[in-house]
Structures are given as C-alpha cells and as structure tokens.
Amino acid sequence: MSTTSAVTRAAKSSTGSGSFILTASSSRARDSALALIRDRGPGEDDTSIPTEVKVPILQEFYRHIYNRDWHYSCGTNNYKVLMDKFHHVSTAFLELGEGYQKAIEEITRRMGAGMAKFICKEVETVGDYEEYCHYVAGLVGYGLSRLFYAAGTEDLAPDSLSNSMGLFLQKTNIIRDYLEDINEIPKSRMFWPREIWSKYANKLEDFKYEENSEKAVQCLNDLVTNALIHAEDCLQYMSALKDHAIFRFCAIPQIMAIGTCALCYNNVNVFRGVVKMRRGLTARVIDETNSMSDVYTAFYEFSSLLESKIDDNDPNATLTRKRVDSIKQTCRSSGFLKSRGYHLDKSPYKPILLMIVLLLVAIIFGVLYTK
C-alpha cells in the first residue's frame, strides 16, 4: 500500500462521510492534515490513559509528526488502527512542501495545547465551551482554510468564519453524543457547559433518568439554540468556495449538522440511545449536494423542520425561533431555494409504496374475481 493511500484510508475511517471527497489538488496535504487531527482524537478521548501521560503527549504532538518512528497505541477500532500506523501519517506529512508542513504544525501545536488544557479543566462557562470547541474544531477550520489558500484553489477565508465552520460541527456532535460521553468507561466525559445545564439539573448525569425528561429536553433545546448561532457564518463561508471538491467536502458535513440539530431538538431519545439521521437521508444529502442552491435548500428545509418542533412553553422558544427565522431569511434572500422534501423521521416513499401494494392487491382480486 502506498503512503498516500494508507493515510487516506486512515483518514476515511476516522473522520466520517466528508473524507472520501478529497480528490482535488493538494489532497495529500488535506489527507495528512485530517489524519493528524484525528490522531490526537484517540489520545484526548481515551479516558483509560492517565492524565500525567496524556497531557505531555498532546502538548508535544506537533513535534512527533516529524518523527517516522514515533507511535503511541491507544483508542479503539479505527482510531487504534490510525495510531498504530502513525508512521504512514508522518511519512506523508514529510513529503509535503514546507509551506504545508508549517501550516499543519502550527495548527497541531495550538490544538494539542488546547486539548491538554481541558484535560485538566472542566467546561464550566459558555466561554469555556466556545474555547474548547475552538481548540478541537475551530482550529481545524483555520488549518483547512489555510491549506485551501496555499493550494491556490480558494481565497483565504476570515478566521471568524473558519472558526464557525468547526464550532457548528463540534457543538452538534457534543449535543448528539450526550449519552455516549456520560456513560464513558472508566470515566465520564462531560462537554456540556455547566453554565447551561445547571439551570435544569444538579448533576449532568441526572438527564439520563426518565423522571428528569422535561428538564433534560429543555437543556437540550438550549444547547441546540446555542449551536444555531453559527449557521449563517457557515453559509457565508461556503458561498465563497470555488473548487467543487472542496465545496462538497465542506458542505456535506454542515448539512448533516443542521439536519442533526433538527433531529435532536426537543427529542428525548438523545438521553435514551443513539440518535442519527437515517441512512437513506444521509445518502441523499451526499448525492444531492453540488451547489449553494442545494445547501440553501437543505438549511432552509431542516430549519423549517426544527421550527415545527418548537414548543411555546420551552424557556428558549423565542430565541430559538429568532435564530431559525434568521437562517431561513438568509436562505430565502439567496434566491436559490428549490423544493426538495427532506424527512427526518419517516421515508416519503412509504405511503406511495403502500398505495402501489393496495393497487396490486386490487388488480389481483379483480383478475381472480373475473375468472
């Protein structure tokens, strides 16, 4: 297996649906950057690693990327494979031009320092929440924007927009993964900010219990409303992209994020199990996202679906409506809306299939009756 294909496979297995799109120029730089970014995920996420071991690894990780012989076995499943085969990542990184290497090194250094900080510190305030998400995702936005610019395919995006691209994805994941994180063994991972959840419970883990469902959902809605503030920045960022492969790479995860926000909003199942968009709907998003018209349409329709779930009795209903209305107005103002018909909870094809089945049954009975 070539170095590039090994890195690409590692990046694909650990970064989700976006990675397979990396086909444009400088794809090796992006694959290397994504693999390096994800390589620090297992180190941060693995709660079995003692803090005194984990913190120095995160702080020095930007130095290790220059060492083909360095590796640290940790994590599970695809993350473990990625860490065990870190030499492929280092080799690909060292084949890049100096400009790419310096950009990746700087972002990696800042991310490692930020992650190390929050190993030793809980997410207490909304400010902490913003800072943590900046370190683990906003800086990814910075790094990718710089790589796109260095490749000559895109203009350099403002840092504020690049940051929002990362924060919207990260906050959505934190919201969706409540139960997985709170049940983490040997130690819970808690990323919901105390400043928000303490308005609804004495302990974050209280939301797991059915008797606290009403307050749990109110807290959930509060956090979704907080995440929506980044949506318009994301639309502005994507509207400026020129390269088609880069556009799809950026747009598909953002559409999945707004769809996941709509799915999670006012949904008590976030505290009961895994909440995900249906595979068929995910496939449609991947297949049908090719232009800003597709993005505006998806954001508009998923925002409308979220809006339909707002309960007037929710403490944040007014603010949620305000943010949803603002997103929808931005999409309408683009002049590129079209009708698509996304459905979160059910397939639109089931009623049609049912009618076809009934029609076939009627025809069969008719044929039998005439005989």
C-alpha positions, 0 to 999 in steps of 0.5 A: 500500500502506498503512503498516500493511500494508507493515510487516506484510508486512515483518514476515511475511517476516522473522520466520517462521510466528508473524507472520501471527497478529497480528490482535488489538488493538494489532497495529500496535504488535506489527507495528512492534515485530517489524519493528524487531527484525528490522531490526537482524537484517540489520545484526548478521548481515551479516558483509560490513559492517565492524565500525567501521560496524556497531557505531555503527549498532546502538548508535544504532538506537533513535534512527533509528526516529524518523527517516522518512528514515533507511535503511541497505541491507544483508542479503539477500532479505527482510531487504534488502527490510525495510531498504530500506523502513525508512521504512514501519517508522518511519512506523508506529512514529510513529503509535503512542501514546507509551506504545508508542513508549517501550516499543519504544525502550527495548527497541531501545536495550538490544538494539542495545547488546547486539548491538554488544557481541558484535560485538566479543566472542566467546561464550566462557562459558555466561554469555556465551551466556545474555547474548547470547541475552538481548540478541537474544531475551530482550529481545524477550520483555520488549518483547512482554510489555510491549506485551501489558500496555499493550494491556490484553489480558494481565497483565504477565508476570515478566521471568524468564519473558519472558526464557525465552520468547526464550532457548528460541527463540534457543538452538534456532535457534543449535543448528539453524543450526550449519552455516549460521553456520560456513560464513558468507561472508566470515566465520564466525559462531560462537554456540556457547559455547566453554565447551561445545564445547571439551570435544569439539573444538579448533576449532568448525569441526572438527564439520563433518568426518565423522571428528569425528561422535561428538564433534560429536553429543555437543556437540550433545546438550549444547547441546540439554540446555542449551536444555531448561532453559527449557521449563517457564518457557515453559509457565508463561508461556503458561498465563497468556495470555488473548487467543487471538491472542496465545496462538497467536502465542506458542505456535506458535513454542515448539512448533516449538522443542521439536519442533526440539530433538527433531529435532536431538538426537543427529542428525548431519545438523545438521553435514551440511545443513539440518535442519527439521521437515517441512512437513506437521508444521509445518502441523499444529502451526499448525492444531492449536494453540488451547489449553494442552491442545494445547501440553501435548500437543505438549511432552509428545509431542516430549519423549517423542520426544527421550527415545527418542533418548537414548543411555546412553553420551552424557556428558549422558544423565542430565541430559538425561533429568532435564530431559525427565522434568521437562517431561513431569511438568509436562505430565502434572500439567496434566491436559490431555494428549490423544493426538495422534501427532506424527512427526518423521521419517516421515508416519503416513499412509504405511503406511495409504496403502500398505495402501489401494494393496495393497487396490486392487491386490487388488480389481483382480486379483480383478475381472480374475481373475473375468472 
